[in-house]
Amino acid sequence: MCLAIPAEVVAITDDKQTATVSLEGVRKEISLALLTDVAEGDFVLIHVGYALNKISPEEAERTLALMAELEEVTS
């Protein structure tokens, strides 16, 4: 099973090949090689260090809430 996690883009390099994303204060550099037209403030789904696609802030919030709920149930 694969899992893609939503995160907010907080910075993009000048060459637009990589970005820094933030998820609950944790920042990580990711590749934008699979996407075009990503801007700071966008939410993307990340899998193994690659942004797979853009999603709305509402979808990111719903997904993160479901993941938190799942964590509570399995803990």
Biopython code that builds the backbone (N, CA, C, O; Angstrom):
import numpy as np
from Bio.PDB.StructureBuilder import StructureBuilder

atoms = [
    (1, "MET", "N", (0.838, -1.171, 0.000)),
    (1, "MET", "CA", (0.000, 0.000, 0.000)),
    (1, "MET", "C", (0.885, 1.237, 0.000)),
    (1, "MET", "O", (1.885, 1.299, 0.716)),
    (2, "CYS", "N", (0.510, 2.216, -0.806)),
    (2, "CYS", "CA", (1.240, 3.477, -0.877)),
    (2, "CYS", "C", (0.440, 4.566, -0.182)),
    (2, "CYS", "O", (-0.790, 4.532, -0.148)),
    (3, "LEU", "N", (1.150, 5.515, 0.361)),
    (3, "LEU", "CA", (0.504, 6.611, 1.065)),
    (3, "LEU", "C", (1.089, 7.928, 0.574)),
    (3, "LEU", "O", (2.303, 8.127, 0.589)),
    (4, "ALA", "N", (0.209, 8.822, 0.141)),
    (4, "ALA", "CA", (0.617, 10.172, -0.235)),
    (4, "ALA", "C", (0.077, 11.122, 0.828)),
    (4, "ALA", "O", (-1.085, 11.031, 1.224)),
    (5, "ILE", "N", (0.917, 12.019, 1.278)),
    (5, "ILE", "CA", (0.569, 12.916, 2.377)),
    (5, "ILE", "C", (0.462, 14.349, 1.857)),
    (5, "ILE", "O", (1.341, 14.807, 1.127)),
    (6, "PRO", "N", (-0.606, 15.061, 2.226)),
    (6, "PRO", "CA", (-0.718, 16.455, 1.802)),
    (6, "PRO", "C", (0.174, 17.369, 2.641)),
    (6, "PRO", "O", (0.324, 17.181, 3.849)),
    (7, "ALA", "N", (0.758, 18.356, 1.977)),
    (7, "ALA", "CA", (1.584, 19.344, 2.669)),
    (7, "ALA", "C", (1.522, 20.655, 1.898)),
    (7, "ALA", "O", (1.236, 20.682, 0.701)),
    (8, "GLU", "N", (1.798, 21.743, 2.616)),
    (8, "GLU", "CA", (1.762, 23.068, 2.003)),
    (8, "GLU", "C", (3.142, 23.468, 1.497)),
    (8, "GLU", "O", (4.144, 23.301, 2.192)),
    (9, "VAL", "N", (3.181, 23.993, 0.287)),
    (9, "VAL", "CA", (4.428, 24.491, -0.286)),
    (9, "VAL", "C", (4.738, 25.841, 0.357)),
    (9, "VAL", "O", (3.930, 26.767, 0.286)),
    (10, "VAL", "N", (5.914, 25.950, 0.988)),
    (10, "VAL", "CA", (6.295, 27.194, 1.652)),
    (10, "VAL", "C", (7.426, 27.925, 0.932)),
    (10, "VAL", "O", (7.652, 29.110, 1.176)),
    (11, "ALA", "N", (8.134, 27.230, 0.048)),
    (11, "ALA", "CA", (9.199, 27.873, -0.722)),
    (11, "ALA", "C", (9.479, 27.038, -1.961)),
    (11, "ALA", "O", (9.355, 25.813, -1.945)),
    (12, "ILE", "N", (9.859, 27.718, -3.030)),
    (12, "ILE", "CA", (10.209, 27.046, -4.284)),
    (12, "ILE", "C", (11.563, 27.583, -4.726)),
    (12, "ILE", "O", (11.816, 28.786, -4.648)),
    (13, "THR", "N", (12.430, 26.694, -5.189)),
    (13, "THR", "CA", (13.740, 27.130, -5.670)),
    (13, "THR", "C", (13.582, 27.932, -6.958)),
    (13, "THR", "O", (12.562, 27.829, -7.639)),
    (14, "ASP", "N", (14.591, 28.725, -7.286)),
    (14, "ASP", "CA", (14.545, 29.559, -8.484)),
    (14, "ASP", "C", (14.355, 28.751, -9.759)),
    (14, "ASP", "O", (13.699, 29.210, -10.694)),
    (15, "ASP", "N", (14.926, 27.549, -9.802)),
    (15, "ASP", "CA", (14.787, 26.725, -11.008)),
    (15, "ASP", "C", (13.468, 25.944, -11.046)),
    (15, "ASP", "O", (13.198, 25.230, -12.011)),
    (16, "LYS", "N", (12.652, 26.078, -10.001)),
    (16, "LYS", "CA", (11.324, 25.455, -9.879)),
    (16, "LYS", "C", (11.370, 23.921, -9.951)),
    (16, "LYS", "O", (10.381, 23.281, -10.307)),
    (17, "GLN", "N", (12.517, 23.348, -9.613)),
    (17, "GLN", "CA", (12.651, 21.891, -9.619)),
    (17, "GLN", "C", (12.395, 21.265, -8.252)),
    (17, "GLN", "O", (12.016, 20.098, -8.155)),
    (18, "THR", "N", (12.604, 22.050, -7.200)),
    (18, "THR", "CA", (12.366, 21.545, -5.843)),
    (18, "THR", "C", (11.624, 22.607, -5.043)),
    (18, "THR", "O", (11.610, 23.791, -5.379)),
    (19, "ALA", "N", (11.006, 22.122, -3.965)),
    (19, "ALA", "CA", (10.258, 23.017, -3.086)),
    (19, "ALA", "C", (10.448, 22.548, -1.652)),
    (19, "ALA", "O", (10.810, 21.400, -1.394)),
    (20, "THR", "N", (10.198, 23.457, -0.739)),
    (20, "THR", "CA", (10.136, 23.099, 0.670)),
    (20, "THR", "C", (8.667, 23.083, 1.048)),
    (20, "THR", "O", (7.924, 24.022, 0.763)),
    (21, "VAL", "N", (8.258, 21.986, 1.702)),
    (21, "VAL", "CA", (6.881, 21.867, 2.159)),
    (21, "VAL", "C", (6.873, 21.786, 3.676)),
    (21, "VAL", "O", (7.876, 21.450, 4.306)),
    (22, "SER", "N", (5.713, 22.102, 4.245)),
    (22, "SER", "CA", (5.562, 22.067, 5.690)),
    (22, "SER", "C", (4.328, 21.258, 6.043)),
    (22, "SER", "O", (3.261, 21.424, 5.451)),
    (23, "LEU", "N", (4.497, 20.379, 7.018)),
    (23, "LEU", "CA", (3.384, 19.600, 7.546)),
    (23, "LEU", "C", (3.522, 19.584, 9.060)),
    (23, "LEU", "O", (4.427, 18.955, 9.609)),
    (24, "GLU", "N", (2.619, 20.277, 9.720)),
    (24, "GLU", "CA", (2.642, 20.385, 11.178)),
    (24, "GLU", "C", (4.000, 20.854, 11.693)),
    (24, "GLU", "O", (4.493, 20.353, 12.704)),
    (25, "GLY", "N", (4.600, 21.811, 10.999)),
    (25, "GLY", "CA", (5.866, 22.390, 11.414)),
    (25, "GLY", "C", (7.102, 21.654, 10.936)),
    (25, "GLY", "O", (8.213, 22.172, 11.059)),
    (26, "VAL", "N", (6.936, 20.467, 10.398)),
    (26, "VAL", "CA", (8.066, 19.717, 9.856)),
    (26, "VAL", "C", (8.263, 20.145, 8.405)),
    (26, "VAL", "O", (7.331, 20.104, 7.602)),
    (27, "ARG", "N", (9.474, 20.552, 8.086)),
    (27, "ARG", "CA", (9.783, 21.000, 6.719)),
    (27, "ARG", "C", (10.651, 19.973, 6.018)),
    (27, "ARG", "O", (11.533, 19.356, 6.617)),
    (28, "LYS", "N", (10.377, 19.805, 4.729)),
    (28, "LYS", "CA", (11.100, 18.818, 3.934)),
    (28, "LYS", "C", (11.245, 19.342, 2.519)),
    (28, "LYS", "O", (10.337, 19.985, 1.992)),
    (29, "GLU", "N", (12.389, 19.066, 1.902)),
    (29, "GLU", "CA", (12.592, 19.428, 0.509)),
    (29, "GLU", "C", (12.060, 18.291, -0.363)),
    (29, "GLU", "O", (12.333, 17.117, -0.112)),
    (30, "ILE", "N", (11.299, 18.661, -1.386)),
    (30, "ILE", "CA", (10.713, 17.663, -2.282)),
    (30, "ILE", "C", (10.973, 18.047, -3.733)),
    (30, "ILE", "O", (11.335, 19.186, -4.030)),
    (31, "SER", "N", (10.786, 17.098, -4.620)),
    (31, "SER", "CA", (10.943, 17.329, -6.051)),
    (31, "SER", "C", (9.613, 17.777, -6.659)),
    (31, "SER", "O", (8.549, 17.270, -6.306)),
    (32, "LEU", "N", (9.699, 18.735, -7.578)),
    (32, "LEU", "CA", (8.532, 19.170, -8.349)),
    (32, "LEU", "C", (8.601, 18.664, -9.786)),
    (32, "LEU", "O", (7.896, 19.177, -10.655)),
    (33, "ALA", "N", (9.432, 17.673, -10.044)),
    (33, "ALA", "CA", (9.661, 17.185, -11.405)),
    (33, "ALA", "C", (8.394, 16.688, -12.091)),
    (33, "ALA", "O", (8.313, 16.698, -13.320)),
    (34, "LEU", "N", (7.412, 16.257, -11.321)),
    (34, "LEU", "CA", (6.196, 15.695, -11.919)),
    (34, "LEU", "C", (5.079, 16.712, -12.097)),
    (34, "LEU", "O", (4.020, 16.380, -12.628)),
    (35, "LEU", "N", (5.303, 17.954, -11.656)),
    (35, "LEU", "CA", (4.253, 18.975, -11.711)),
    (35, "LEU", "C", (4.746, 20.253, -12.366)),
    (35, "LEU", "O", (5.941, 20.547, -12.388)),
    (36, "THR", "N", (3.797, 20.996, -12.896)),
    (36, "THR", "CA", (4.075, 22.357, -13.357)),
    (36, "THR", "C", (3.091, 23.279, -12.649)),
    (36, "THR", "O", (2.087, 22.821, -12.105)),
    (37, "ASP", "N", (3.372, 24.546, -12.655)),
    (37, "ASP", "CA", (2.459, 25.544, -12.120)),
    (37, "ASP", "C", (2.169, 25.372, -10.632)),
    (37, "ASP", "O", (1.016, 25.465, -10.210)),
    (38, "VAL", "N", (3.200, 25.124, -9.840)),
    (38, "VAL", "CA", (3.057, 25.055, -8.384)),
    (38, "VAL", "C", (3.563, 26.370, -7.809)),
    (38, "VAL", "O", (4.608, 26.876, -8.216)),
    (39, "ALA", "N", (2.815, 26.915, -6.863)),
    (39, "ALA", "CA", (3.184, 28.187, -6.241)),
    (39, "ALA", "C", (3.225, 28.034, -4.728)),
    (39, "ALA", "O", (2.631, 27.114, -4.166)),
    (40, "GLU", "N", (3.933, 28.949, -4.079)),
    (40, "GLU", "CA", (3.931, 28.974, -2.617)),
    (40, "GLU", "C", (2.487, 29.113, -2.139)),
    (40, "GLU", "O", (1.706, 29.884, -2.696)),
    (41, "GLY", "N", (2.149, 28.355, -1.100)),
    (41, "GLY", "CA", (0.796, 28.368, -0.579)),
    (41, "GLY", "C", (-0.078, 27.253, -1.123)),
    (41, "GLY", "O", (-1.126, 26.953, -0.551)),
    (42, "ASP", "N", (0.343, 26.630, -2.234)),
    (42, "ASP", "CA", (-0.397, 25.486, -2.777)),
    (42, "ASP", "C", (-0.225, 24.284, -1.865)),
    (42, "ASP", "O", (0.759, 24.180, -1.134)),
    (43, "PHE", "N", (-1.185, 23.384, -1.915)),
    (43, "PHE", "CA", (-1.073, 22.097, -1.230)),
    (43, "PHE", "C", (-0.828, 21.027, -2.269)),
    (43, "PHE", "O", (-1.464, 21.011, -3.323)),
    (44, "VAL", "N", (0.104, 20.127, -1.966)),
    (44, "VAL", "CA", (0.431, 19.033, -2.873)),
    (44, "VAL", "C", (0.401, 17.715, -2.111)),
    (44, "VAL", "O", (0.600, 17.674, -0.897)),
    (45, "LEU", "N", (0.148, 16.640, -2.849)),
    (45, "LEU", "CA", (0.276, 15.301, -2.277)),
    (45, "LEU", "C", (1.692, 14.829, -2.517)),
    (45, "LEU", "O", (2.194, 14.905, -3.639)),
    (46, "ILE", "N", (2.340, 14.340, -1.473)),
    (46, "ILE", "CA", (3.742, 13.925, -1.552)),
    (46, "ILE", "C", (3.856, 12.429, -1.323)),
    (46, "ILE", "O", (3.239, 11.871, -0.416)),
    (47, "HIS", "N", (4.659, 11.790, -2.167)),
    (47, "HIS", "CA", (4.978, 10.373, -1.989)),
    (47, "HIS", "C", (6.451, 10.194, -2.331)),
    (47, "HIS", "O", (6.897, 10.616, -3.398)),
    (48, "VAL", "N", (7.195, 9.580, -1.447)),
    (48, "VAL", "CA", (8.642, 9.322, -1.568)),
    (48, "VAL", "C", (9.426, 10.522, -2.107)),
    (48, "VAL", "O", (10.299, 10.376, -2.962)),
    (49, "GLY", "N", (9.095, 11.713, -1.588)),
    (49, "GLY", "CA", (9.872, 12.891, -1.929)),
    (49, "GLY", "C", (9.459, 13.598, -3.205)),
    (49, "GLY", "O", (10.131, 14.541, -3.623)),
    (50, "TYR", "N", (8.375, 13.175, -3.835)),
    (50, "TYR", "CA", (7.889, 13.800, -5.056)),
    (50, "TYR", "C", (6.483, 14.350, -4.847)),
    (50, "TYR", "O", (5.637, 13.695, -4.238)),
    (51, "ALA", "N", (6.241, 15.547, -5.352)),
    (51, "ALA", "CA", (4.889, 16.085, -5.372)),
    (51, "ALA", "C", (4.166, 15.414, -6.529)),
    (51, "ALA", "O", (4.591, 15.518, -7.679)),
    (52, "LEU", "N", (3.064, 14.722, -6.219)),
    (52, "LEU", "CA", (2.334, 13.982, -7.248)),
    (52, "LEU", "C", (1.274, 14.839, -7.938)),
    (52, "LEU", "O", (1.125, 14.779, -9.158)),
    (53, "ASN", "N", (0.540, 15.634, -7.162)),
    (53, "ASN", "CA", (-0.451, 16.531, -7.740)),
    (53, "ASN", "C", (-0.858, 17.587, -6.721)),
    (53, "ASN", "O", (-0.630, 17.440, -5.521)),
    (54, "LYS", "N", (-1.466, 18.652, -7.231)),
    (54, "LYS", "CA", (-1.969, 19.712, -6.369)),
    (54, "LYS", "C", (-3.357, 19.324, -5.881)),
    (54, "LYS", "O", (-4.112, 18.655, -6.587)),
    (55, "ILE", "N", (-3.687, 19.753, -4.660)),
    (55, "ILE", "CA", (-5.024, 19.556, -4.130)),
    (55, "ILE", "C", (-5.475, 20.849, -3.459)),
    (55, "ILE", "O", (-4.659, 21.720, -3.156)),
    (56, "SER", "N", (-6.762, 20.962, -3.234)),
    (56, "SER", "CA", (-7.295, 22.168, -2.595)),
    (56, "SER", "C", (-6.951, 22.159, -1.109)),
    (56, "SER", "O", (-6.717, 21.098, -0.529)),
    (57, "PRO", "N", (-6.919, 23.337, -0.495)),
    (57, "PRO", "CA", (-6.694, 23.384, 0.954)),
    (57, "PRO", "C", (-7.750, 22.593, 1.726)),
    (57, "PRO", "O", (-7.449, 21.983, 2.752)),
    (58, "GLU", "N", (-8.978, 22.606, 1.233)),
    (58, "GLU", "CA", (-10.055, 21.866, 1.897)),
    (58, "GLU", "C", (-9.814, 20.361, 1.847)),
    (58, "GLU", "O", (-10.021, 19.659, 2.836)),
    (59, "GLU", "N", (-9.379, 19.875, 0.694)),
    (59, "GLU", "CA", (-9.079, 18.444, 0.563)),
    (59, "GLU", "C", (-7.892, 18.055, 1.449)),
    (59, "GLU", "O", (-7.894, 16.984, 2.058)),
    (60, "ALA", "N", (-6.883, 18.921, 1.520)),
    (60, "ALA", "CA", (-5.734, 18.656, 2.389)),
    (60, "ALA", "C", (-6.184, 18.568, 3.846)),
    (60, "ALA", "O", (-5.762, 17.675, 4.581)),
    (61, "GLU", "N", (-7.042, 19.497, 4.255)),
    (61, "GLU", "CA", (-7.540, 19.504, 5.632)),
    (61, "GLU", "C", (-8.342, 18.241, 5.939)),
    (61, "GLU", "O", (-8.164, 17.637, 6.997)),
    (62, "ARG", "N", (-9.222, 17.838, 5.024)),
    (62, "ARG", "CA", (-10.020, 16.620, 5.233)),
    (62, "ARG", "C", (-9.124, 15.387, 5.336)),
    (62, "ARG", "O", (-9.330, 14.531, 6.195)),
    (63, "THR", "N", (-8.137, 15.306, 4.459)),
    (63, "THR", "CA", (-7.239, 14.152, 4.464)),
    (63, "THR", "C", (-6.438, 14.082, 5.755)),
    (63, "THR", "O", (-6.306, 13.011, 6.347)),
    (64, "LEU", "N", (-5.901, 15.220, 6.195)),
    (64, "LEU", "CA", (-5.123, 15.238, 7.435)),
    (64, "LEU", "C", (-5.998, 14.910, 8.638)),
    (64, "LEU", "O", (-5.542, 14.244, 9.567)),
    (65, "ALA", "N", (-7.251, 15.369, 8.636)),
    (65, "ALA", "CA", (-8.170, 15.043, 9.732)),
    (65, "ALA", "C", (-8.458, 13.547, 9.765)),
    (65, "ALA", "O", (-8.494, 12.951, 10.842)),
    (66, "LEU", "N", (-8.663, 12.936, 8.610)),
    (66, "LEU", "CA", (-8.899, 11.492, 8.546)),
    (66, "LEU", "C", (-7.674, 10.713, 9.024)),
    (66, "LEU", "O", (-7.807, 9.705, 9.718)),
    (67, "MET", "N", (-6.487, 11.181, 8.654)),
    (67, "MET", "CA", (-5.266, 10.510, 9.094)),
    (67, "MET", "C", (-5.115, 10.613, 10.608)),
    (67, "MET", "O", (-4.706, 9.646, 11.251)),
    (68, "ALA", "N", (-5.439, 11.768, 11.188)),
    (68, "ALA", "CA", (-5.361, 11.951, 12.642)),
    (68, "ALA", "C", (-6.370, 11.048, 13.334)),
    (68, "ALA", "O", (-6.068, 10.455, 14.370)),
    (69, "GLU", "N", (-7.566, 10.943, 12.766)),
    (69, "GLU", "CA", (-8.594, 10.071, 13.333)),
    (69, "GLU", "C", (-8.154, 8.608, 13.294)),
    (69, "GLU", "O", (-8.358, 7.867, 14.256)),
    (70, "LEU", "N", (-7.561, 8.206, 12.200)),
    (70, "LEU", "CA", (-7.058, 6.839, 12.067)),
    (70, "LEU", "C", (-5.975, 6.557, 13.103)),
    (70, "LEU", "O", (-5.933, 5.476, 13.689)),
    (71, "GLU", "N", (-5.102, 7.535, 13.324)),
    (71, "GLU", "CA", (-4.040, 7.382, 14.324)),
    (71, "GLU", "C", (-4.639, 7.179, 15.715)),
    (71, "GLU", "O", (-4.151, 6.351, 16.484)),
    (72, "GLU", "N", (-5.687, 7.926, 16.041)),
    (72, "GLU", "CA", (-6.342, 7.788, 17.347)),
    (72, "GLU", "C", (-6.958, 6.401, 17.512)),
    (72, "GLU", "O", (-6.873, 5.802, 18.584)),
    (73, "VAL", "N", (-7.567, 5.903, 16.463)),
    (73, "VAL", "CA", (-8.231, 4.601, 16.524)),
    (73, "VAL", "C", (-7.215, 3.463, 16.678)),
    (73, "VAL", "O", (-7.478, 2.479, 17.370)),
    (74, "THR", "N", (-6.073, 3.603, 16.040)),
    (74, "THR", "CA", (-5.088, 2.521, 16.072)),
    (74, "THR", "C", (-4.124, 2.618, 17.237)),
    (74, "THR", "O", (-3.324, 1.708, 17.454)),
    (75, "SER", "N", (-4.184, 3.701, 17.987)),
    (75, "SER", "CA", (-3.263, 3.862, 19.125)),
    (75, "SER", "C", (-3.758, 3.168, 20.367)),
    (75, "SER", "O", (-3.097, 3.212, 21.404)),
]
sb = StructureBuilder()
sb.init_structure("model")
sb.init_model(0)
sb.init_chain("A")
sb.init_seg("    ")
for serial, (resi, resn, name, xyz) in enumerate(atoms, 1):
    if name == "N":
        sb.init_residue(resn, " ", resi, " ")
    sb.init_atom(name, np.array(xyz, "f"), 0.0, 1.0, " ", f" {name:<3s}", serial, name[0])
structure = sb.get_structure()
